[in-house]
Amino acid sequence: MFPSGKWKLTLDPKLSGRIRLSQGGDVDLSCLDIVSVSTSKALLWHTVEIRARGRTDNLSSLSGDASEQLAADLHAFINTHLFDLIGTETDHLLDVDARLRAITEDNRQYLAQADLGRAIAS
């Protein structure tokens, strides 16, 4: 009837863009694979849901404040990793931006996913 709440989440910058979830075994989730982080309320407790490519994990048995804080901490950890990646690839991103602007300038063409792929690959 009640969730066990037996889980541990580790947000350690030394894990190089990974979040470690211990819930009957250790799983490392890449920040780049996480699609969403959300909270939900049940009758007696709150849950944080982490959706990643190929899996969904629920961290339950939390108070409302604890679930909101955990979700905020997850967002901050993931965003910090993404900002670090963007900071190290600034020159490459500027090149991609220039290629994409050439495709879309003067509204001559819409931007398709294939265009993005070609701009990033070159």
C-alpha positions, 0 to 999 in steps of 0.5 A: 500500500505504501511505497518503500521509498528506498532510493538514493540519488547522487548529484556529483559533478565528479561523475562527469555529466551523470546522475547516479540512481541507487534503487535496488542497484546502481544506474548512471543516467547521462544528463544528455539522456534525461528528457524531463523531470516532474513532480506529482502528488499522491494521497499521502506523498509526492513523487519526482519522476525522471524520464530518460531515453528508454526508462522512467524512474519514480522517486517517491515518499517525499514531502511536497517541499522535498519533491520540489527541491529535488526537482529544482536540484536536478534541473540545476545539475543538468543545466550546469552540465549543459552550460559547461558543454556549450561553453566548451563548444562555442566556436563550433556552435558559432559555425553551425549558427552561420550555416543555419542563418545562410539557409534561412536568411530572407525567409527563403527556406524553412529549417528542416531536421535534415538541414540541422544534421548537415550543418552540425556534421560539417 
